Amino acid sequence: MRKLISAFLVVPLVLIGLVLRDKIAHDRSVGPSAILIITALGSLSLLSLMSLLLYRTRFRSSVANAWLAVGATIVAYAVCDLATGYFLIKPSAPRILDQYVHHKLQPNTFARFKTTDYDYVQRVNNLGLRGPDVDPIKKASSYRILMLGDSFTMGLGVEDDETFSARLEKSLRAQSLTAHGRTIHVLNAGVSSYAPILSLFQLTRGVGKLDPDLVILNLDMGDLEQDTGYRSLARFDPMGGIVGVDGREDAAGVPTLSTRVRVWIDRHLYVTRLLVLYLDEVTGATDLAEPTVENTVNVMTKTVLRHTLAEDSVVDRTREWRNIFDSILRIRDYCARHGFTFVMTLYPWGHQVNDKEWVPGRRQFVPPGAAISDRSIVRLHQFCRENSIEVLDVFPAFRAYRGATLLYHKHDMHWTPQGHRLMAQQLEQYLVRTHVVTP
């Protein structure tokens, strides 16, 4: 028992030393979260010292029983947290770190995604796109629609044939609808954790070579913060233009100890992740943090969706809007130069639809009782009008939906098969309305 108590004395002190050494080595200040952690570890170490002193007295039995209870509680918590994380935290697909698009899907791979919300196998084709293999050379009889976006577009949470890209293509063909007499092929270039700045380089350095006729950028509500976060890793040419976002480990530098620990917690410990997010909110750490890949992608915090809430009206997001607008305009201009039609879609997260979708998962990102604001949607529409960008807004359709099947998973934030079905229907109606497709 004395060895156990001694361990609780020494280990916290070692951890405190590592935290301080890490802060000094990376020239980082000791923030509110670190102070709380150091205080907790120091208190545990002090309690252990007092227990060792009492262990030599008549209170030995009481001290031993107390520490047995503490040890059993810690073990039980760890087991439950790991088990919860195994079932609730979504796994990652095989990917390649890249010097231009940060990361991309690994071609010719299969990955199983299993959580309490879903269990399926995802196929990545010969070109690194989700779905069946694609001939790089477009036939004259083919009309290609290229879908750009993040995990919503990729279809995290549904089978290969249930993504809105697959559903759209299948429905158009079933009705014998064509685009100017050509057979329609819908290519799904969605990649988890993408933002417009990555879609830009994915288009200019990769999928643009597939010669799409129509490019659709599916804008996600998390993109406002994440686009700026990715730009923290951007590489620039002598003229100041962005040439890529380098995601390779040697380019990003050695991550701090706190970063490595935070990423591990985010990927494996569900309950602890919620506690850390709560700690960040209480200490105001997320409000002070600069948008980076670390805190907007690797470890998503509540700030990623805060712009969708009424409470965010006092926050100055001029830089974030400038960055994401720049990325979108670059995609539009590239499409114009190459003769591709460019369209953008706007779609909601579950908390922006009603109070029944994405429950209880939304509790990680949206404070209870928070008022939802459409301020960002209004600004995006204004931007599209000012820059002559065609936009399909599916917010009204998702909010008007009254079906019995949920559109979003309960814990995971992504669409269910029904959500993808509704998105595909909206896209099809848009294509018919704009006379892109005809019988």
C-alpha positions as CSV (number, residue, x, y, z in Angstrom):
1,M,0.0,0.0,0.0
2,R,2.9,2.4,0.8
3,K,4.1,1.9,-2.8
4,L,0.7,2.9,-4.2
5,I,0.6,6.0,-2.0
6,S,4.2,6.8,-2.9
7,A,3.3,6.5,-6.6
8,F,0.5,9.1,-6.1
9,L,3.1,11.3,-4.5
10,V,5.8,11.0,-7.2
11,V,3.8,10.7,-10.4
12,P,2.0,14.1,-10.0
13,L,5.2,15.9,-9.3
14,V,6.8,14.3,-12.4
15,L,3.8,15.4,-14.5
16,I,4.0,18.9,-13.2
17,G,7.7,19.0,-14.1
18,L,6.9,17.8,-17.7
19,V,4.1,20.4,-18.1
20,L,6.4,23.2,-17.0
21,R,9.3,21.9,-19.1
22,D,7.0,21.7,-22.1
23,K,5.8,25.3,-21.7
24,I,9.4,26.6,-21.3
25,A,10.7,24.5,-24.3
26,H,8.0,25.9,-26.6
27,D,7.9,29.4,-25.2
28,R,4.3,29.0,-24.1
29,S,2.7,30.8,-21.2
30,V,1.0,28.8,-18.4
31,G,-2.7,29.4,-19.1
32,P,-5.7,29.0,-16.9
33,S,-6.2,25.3,-17.8
34,A,-2.5,24.5,-17.1
35,I,-2.8,26.3,-13.7
36,L,-5.8,24.3,-12.8
37,I,-4.1,21.0,-13.8
38,I,-0.9,21.9,-11.9
39,T,-3.0,22.8,-8.8
40,A,-4.9,19.5,-9.0
41,L,-1.7,17.5,-9.4
42,G,0.0,19.4,-6.6
43,S,-3.0,18.8,-4.3
44,L,-2.9,15.1,-5.0
45,S,0.8,14.9,-4.3
46,L,0.3,16.8,-1.0
47,L,-2.5,14.5,0.0
48,S,-0.3,11.5,-0.7
49,L,2.4,13.0,1.5
50,M,0.0,13.5,4.3
51,S,-1.3,9.9,3.8
52,L,2.3,8.5,4.1
53,L,2.8,10.3,7.4
54,L,-0.5,9.1,8.7
55,Y,0.3,5.6,7.5
56,R,2.8,5.2,10.4
57,T,0.1,6.0,13.0
58,R,-3.0,4.3,14.3
59,F,-4.9,5.6,11.2
60,R,-3.0,3.2,9.0
61,S,-6.0,1.0,8.3
62,S,-8.3,4.0,7.5
63,V,-5.6,5.4,5.1
64,A,-5.2,2.1,3.4
65,N,-8.9,1.7,2.8
66,A,-9.3,5.2,1.6
67,W,-6.5,4.8,-1.0
68,L,-7.9,1.4,-2.1
69,A,-11.2,3.2,-2.8
70,V,-9.4,5.9,-4.7
71,G,-7.4,3.4,-6.7
72,A,-10.6,1.4,-7.5
73,T,-12.4,4.5,-8.5
74,I,-9.6,5.6,-10.9
75,V,-9.5,2.2,-12.5
76,A,-13.2,2.0,-12.9
77,Y,-13.3,5.5,-14.4
78,A,-10.5,4.7,-16.9
79,V,-12.2,1.5,-18.0
80,C,-15.6,3.2,-18.4
81,D,-14.0,6.2,-20.3
82,L,-12.1,4.0,-22.7
83,A,-15.1,1.8,-23.3
84,T,-17.3,4.9,-23.9
85,G,-14.7,6.3,-26.2
86,Y,-14.5,3.1,-28.2
87,F,-18.2,3.1,-29.0
88,L,-18.9,6.8,-29.3
89,I,-15.7,8.3,-30.8
90,K,-15.6,7.8,-34.6
91,P,-12.5,6.2,-36.1
92,S,-10.4,7.8,-38.9
93,A,-10.1,6.6,-42.4
94,P,-6.6,5.7,-43.9
95,R,-5.1,9.0,-45.1
96,I,-1.9,10.5,-46.4
97,L,-0.4,13.7,-45.1
98,D,0.3,16.1,-47.9
99,Q,2.2,19.3,-48.5
100,Y,-0.6,21.0,-50.4
101,V,-3.9,19.8,-49.1
102,H,-2.7,18.9,-45.6
103,H,-4.2,15.4,-45.8
104,K,-6.1,13.3,-48.3
105,L,-7.7,9.9,-48.5
106,Q,-5.5,6.9,-49.4
107,P,-6.6,5.4,-52.7
108,N,-7.7,1.8,-53.0
109,T,-8.5,1.4,-49.3
110,F,-11.3,0.1,-47.2
111,A,-12.1,1.4,-43.7
112,R,-14.6,0.3,-41.1
113,F,-16.4,2.9,-39.1
114,K,-18.2,1.6,-36.0
115,T,-19.9,3.7,-33.3
116,T,-23.2,3.4,-31.5
117,D,-24.7,5.4,-34.4
118,Y,-23.5,3.3,-37.3
119,D,-21.4,0.4,-38.5
120,Y,-20.2,0.3,-42.2
121,V,-17.3,0.0,-44.5
122,Q,-16.1,2.9,-46.6
123,R,-14.4,2.4,-50.0
124,V,-11.9,4.8,-51.4
125,N,-11.4,4.4,-55.2
126,N,-8.4,4.5,-57.5
127,L,-8.3,8.3,-57.4
128,G,-8.7,8.8,-53.7
129,L,-12.5,9.6,-54.0
130,R,-15.2,7.8,-52.1
131,G,-17.2,5.4,-54.3
132,P,-16.4,3.2,-57.3
133,D,-13.4,3.6,-59.5
134,V,-13.3,6.5,-62.0
135,D,-11.6,6.8,-65.4
136,P,-9.4,9.9,-65.2
137,I,-10.2,10.6,-68.8
138,K,-13.7,11.9,-69.3
139,K,-15.7,10.6,-72.2
140,A,-17.4,13.0,-74.6
141,S,-20.8,11.5,-73.6
142,S,-20.2,12.2,-69.9
143,Y,-21.3,15.2,-67.8
144,R,-19.3,15.3,-64.6
145,I,-20.5,16.9,-61.3
146,L,-17.7,17.3,-58.8
147,M,-18.7,17.5,-55.1
148,L,-16.2,19.4,-52.9
149,G,-16.5,19.5,-49.1
150,D,-15.7,17.8,-45.8
151,S,-17.0,14.7,-44.0
152,F,-20.7,15.6,-44.6
153,T,-19.9,15.4,-48.3
154,M,-17.7,12.4,-48.0
155,G,-20.6,10.7,-46.2
156,L,-19.3,9.9,-42.7
157,G,-21.9,7.8,-41.1
158,V,-23.5,6.1,-44.1
159,E,-22.7,3.4,-46.7
160,D,-21.1,4.1,-50.0
161,D,-24.3,4.0,-51.9
162,E,-26.1,6.2,-49.3
163,T,-24.1,9.4,-49.7
164,F,-26.0,12.2,-51.3
165,S,-23.6,12.1,-54.3
166,A,-24.4,8.4,-54.9
167,R,-28.1,9.0,-54.4
168,L,-28.2,11.9,-56.8
169,E,-26.5,10.0,-59.6
170,K,-28.7,7.0,-59.1
171,S,-31.9,9.0,-59.0
172,L,-31.1,11.0,-62.2
173,R,-30.2,7.9,-64.1
174,A,-33.3,6.1,-62.9
175,Q,-35.4,8.9,-64.4
176,S,-33.4,8.9,-67.6
177,L,-32.4,12.5,-66.9
178,T,-29.3,13.8,-68.7
179,A,-27.3,17.0,-68.8
180,H,-27.5,18.4,-72.3
181,G,-27.9,14.9,-73.7
182,R,-24.9,13.5,-71.7
183,T,-24.9,10.9,-69.0
184,I,-24.4,12.3,-65.5
185,H,-21.6,11.1,-63.3
186,V,-21.3,12.5,-59.7
187,L,-17.8,12.4,-58.3
188,N,-17.6,12.6,-54.5
189,A,-14.3,14.4,-53.6
190,G,-15.4,15.1,-50.0
191,V,-12.7,14.5,-47.3
192,S,-13.1,14.6,-43.6
193,S,-12.0,17.8,-41.9
194,Y,-11.6,19.8,-45.1
195,A,-12.3,23.5,-45.4
196,P,-12.5,25.7,-48.6
197,I,-8.7,26.4,-48.5
198,L,-8.0,22.7,-48.8
199,S,-10.8,22.1,-51.4
200,L,-9.1,24.9,-53.4
201,F,-5.8,23.1,-53.6
202,Q,-7.5,19.7,-54.0
203,L,-9.2,21.2,-57.1
204,T,-6.2,23.0,-58.5
205,R,-3.6,20.3,-57.9
206,G,-5.8,17.2,-58.3
207,V,-9.4,16.7,-59.1
208,G,-9.6,19.6,-61.5
209,K,-7.8,17.4,-64.0
210,L,-10.9,15.2,-64.1
211,D,-12.5,18.0,-66.2
212,P,-15.7,18.5,-64.3
213,D,-18.6,20.3,-66.0
214,L,-20.1,21.5,-62.7
215,V,-18.2,22.0,-59.4
216,I,-20.3,22.2,-56.2
217,L,-18.7,23.4,-53.0
218,N,-20.7,22.2,-50.1
219,L,-19.9,24.8,-47.4
220,D,-20.0,23.5,-43.8
221,M,-20.8,25.6,-40.7
222,G,-17.4,24.6,-39.2
223,D,-15.5,26.0,-42.1
224,L,-15.5,29.6,-40.9
225,E,-13.0,28.7,-38.0
226,Q,-11.3,25.8,-39.7
227,D,-10.4,27.7,-42.9
228,T,-8.4,30.2,-40.7
229,G,-7.0,27.3,-38.6
230,Y,-5.6,25.7,-41.7
231,R,-4.1,28.9,-42.9
232,S,-1.8,28.9,-39.8
233,L,0.1,26.1,-41.6
234,A,-0.1,27.7,-45.1
235,R,3.0,28.2,-47.3
236,F,3.3,31.4,-49.3
237,D,5.1,32.3,-52.5
238,P,7.4,35.4,-52.8
239,M,4.4,37.4,-53.8
240,G,2.4,36.5,-50.7
241,G,0.1,34.0,-52.4
242,I,-0.8,30.8,-50.7
243,V,0.7,27.8,-52.4
244,G,-0.5,25.0,-50.1
245,V,-1.2,23.9,-46.6
246,D,1.5,21.5,-45.4
247,G,0.2,18.7,-43.2
248,R,3.4,16.7,-43.0
249,E,4.7,16.2,-39.5
250,D,8.2,17.5,-40.4
251,A,6.6,20.7,-41.7
252,A,4.2,21.2,-38.8
253,G,7.1,20.9,-36.3
254,V,7.2,19.0,-33.1
255,P,3.9,19.2,-31.3
256,T,3.9,20.2,-27.7
257,L,3.3,17.6,-25.0
258,S,-0.1,19.2,-24.2
259,T,-1.0,19.0,-27.8
260,R,-0.1,15.3,-28.0
261,V,-2.0,14.5,-24.8
262,R,-5.0,16.5,-25.9
263,V,-5.2,14.8,-29.3
264,W,-4.9,11.3,-27.6
265,I,-7.7,12.2,-25.1
266,D,-9.9,13.5,-28.0
267,R,-9.5,10.2,-29.9
268,H,-9.9,7.8,-27.0
269,L,-11.6,9.2,-23.9
270,Y,-15.1,10.4,-24.4
271,V,-16.0,11.6,-20.8
272,T,-12.6,13.2,-20.2
273,R,-12.9,15.0,-23.5
274,L,-16.2,16.5,-22.3
275,L,-14.5,17.5,-19.0
276,V,-11.6,19.2,-20.9
277,L,-14.0,21.1,-23.1
278,Y,-15.9,22.2,-20.1
279,L,-12.6,23.3,-18.4
280,D,-11.7,25.3,-21.5
281,E,-15.1,27.0,-21.4
282,V,-14.9,27.8,-17.7
283,T,-11.4,29.2,-17.9
284,G,-12.0,31.1,-21.1
285,A,-9.2,29.2,-22.9
286,T,-11.1,28.8,-26.1
287,D,-12.0,32.5,-26.2
288,L,-8.3,33.4,-26.1
289,A,-7.0,30.8,-28.4
290,E,-5.9,31.6,-32.0
291,P,-7.6,29.4,-34.6
292,T,-5.2,26.6,-35.5
293,V,-5.5,23.1,-36.9
294,E,-4.9,21.9,-33.3
295,N,-8.0,23.6,-31.8
296,T,-10.3,23.8,-34.8
297,V,-9.7,20.4,-36.4
298,N,-7.7,17.9,-34.3
299,V,-9.6,19.0,-31.1
300,M,-12.8,20.7,-32.1
301,T,-14.0,23.1,-29.4
302,K,-17.3,25.0,-29.0
303,T,-15.8,28.0,-30.8
304,V,-16.1,26.2,-34.1
305,L,-19.9,26.6,-34.0
306,R,-20.2,29.6,-31.8
307,H,-20.8,31.9,-34.9
308,T,-24.1,30.0,-35.3
309,L,-25.3,31.3,-31.9
310,A,-26.9,34.6,-30.9
311,E,-24.2,35.1,-28.2
312,D,-21.5,35.5,-30.8
313,S,-22.9,38.8,-32.1
314,V,-20.3,40.8,-30.2
315,V,-17.3,38.8,-31.5
316,D,-15.2,40.4,-34.3
317,R,-14.9,37.7,-37.0
318,T,-13.6,40.0,-39.8
319,R,-10.5,38.0,-40.3
320,E,-12.3,34.7,-40.4
321,W,-14.8,36.0,-43.0
322,R,-12.0,37.5,-45.1
323,N,-10.2,34.2,-45.1
324,I,-13.0,32.0,-46.1
325,F,-14.3,34.4,-48.7
326,D,-10.8,34.5,-50.2
327,S,-10.8,30.7,-50.5
328,I,-14.2,30.6,-52.1
329,L,-13.4,33.3,-54.6
330,R,-10.2,31.5,-55.6
331,I,-12.2,28.3,-56.2
332,R,-14.8,30.3,-58.3
333,D,-12.0,32.0,-60.3
334,Y,-10.3,28.7,-61.0
335,C,-13.6,27.2,-62.2
336,A,-14.2,30.3,-64.5
337,R,-10.7,30.0,-66.1
338,H,-11.3,26.4,-66.9
339,G,-14.9,26.6,-68.0
340,F,-16.4,24.8,-65.0
341,T,-19.7,26.0,-63.7
342,F,-19.4,26.8,-60.0
343,V,-22.2,26.5,-57.4
344,M,-22.1,26.6,-53.6
345,T,-24.5,24.9,-51.2
346,L,-25.3,25.9,-47.6
347,Y,-26.4,23.2,-45.2
348,P,-27.1,23.2,-41.5
349,W,-25.9,21.2,-38.5
350,G,-28.6,19.5,-36.4
351,H,-28.8,22.3,-33.8
352,Q,-29.7,24.7,-36.5
353,V,-32.7,22.6,-37.7
354,N,-34.7,21.9,-34.5
355,D,-34.3,20.8,-30.9
356,K,-34.8,17.1,-31.7
357,E,-31.8,16.5,-34.1
358,W,-28.3,15.6,-33.0
359,V,-29.3,14.8,-29.4
360,P,-27.4,14.3,-27.1
361,G,-24.3,14.9,-29.3
362,R,-24.9,18.6,-29.6
363,R,-24.1,19.1,-25.9
364,Q,-20.4,19.0,-26.6
365,F,-20.6,22.1,-28.8
366,V,-23.8,24.0,-28.1
367,P,-24.6,25.3,-24.5
368,P,-28.0,24.2,-23.2
369,G,-30.7,26.8,-24.1
370,A,-28.4,28.7,-26.5
371,A,-30.3,30.8,-29.0
372,I,-29.6,29.9,-32.6
373,S,-28.8,32.7,-35.0
374,D,-28.9,32.9,-38.9
375,R,-26.5,35.8,-38.9
376,S,-23.8,33.8,-40.7
377,I,-26.3,32.5,-43.3
378,V,-27.4,36.1,-44.1
379,R,-23.8,37.1,-44.5
380,L,-23.0,34.2,-46.8
381,H,-26.0,35.1,-49.0
382,Q,-24.9,38.7,-49.2
383,F,-21.4,37.6,-50.2
384,C,-22.7,35.3,-52.9
385,R,-24.9,38.1,-54.3
386,E,-22.1,40.6,-54.3
387,N,-19.8,38.1,-56.2
388,S,-22.4,36.6,-58.6
389,I,-22.0,33.1,-57.0
390,E,-24.9,30.8,-57.5
391,V,-26.0,29.3,-54.1
392,L,-28.3,26.5,-53.1
393,D,-29.5,27.0,-49.5
394,V,-31.0,23.8,-48.1
395,F,-31.7,25.3,-44.7
396,P,-35.4,25.8,-45.4
397,A,-35.9,22.2,-46.6
398,F,-34.1,20.7,-43.6
399,R,-36.1,22.9,-41.2
400,A,-39.4,22.1,-43.0
401,Y,-38.8,18.3,-42.8
402,R,-41.4,16.5,-40.7
403,G,-40.5,12.8,-41.4
404,A,-40.4,10.2,-38.6
405,T,-36.7,9.3,-39.4
406,L,-34.1,11.6,-38.0
407,L,-31.8,13.6,-40.4
408,Y,-28.8,13.5,-38.0
409,H,-27.3,10.8,-35.9
410,K,-27.8,11.0,-32.2
411,H,-24.2,11.3,-31.0
412,D,-22.3,11.9,-34.2
413,M,-23.0,15.3,-35.9
414,H,-23.3,13.9,-39.4
415,W,-26.4,13.0,-41.5
416,T,-28.2,9.7,-41.4
417,P,-29.2,8.1,-44.7
418,Q,-32.4,10.2,-44.5
419,G,-30.3,13.3,-44.2
420,H,-28.4,12.4,-47.4
421,R,-31.6,11.5,-49.1
422,L,-33.0,15.0,-48.4
423,M,-29.8,16.6,-49.6
424,A,-29.8,14.6,-52.8
425,Q,-33.5,15.6,-53.4
426,Q,-32.6,19.3,-53.0
427,L,-29.7,19.0,-55.4
428,E,-31.8,17.2,-58.0
429,Q,-34.6,19.8,-57.8
430,Y,-32.0,22.5,-58.2
431,L,-30.5,20.9,-61.3
432,V,-34.0,20.5,-62.8
433,R,-35.0,24.0,-61.9
434,T,-31.8,25.5,-63.5
435,H,-32.3,23.3,-66.6
436,V,-29.0,21.6,-66.1
437,V,-30.7,18.2,-66.4
438,T,-33.5,17.3,-68.8
439,P,-35.3,14.1,-69.8
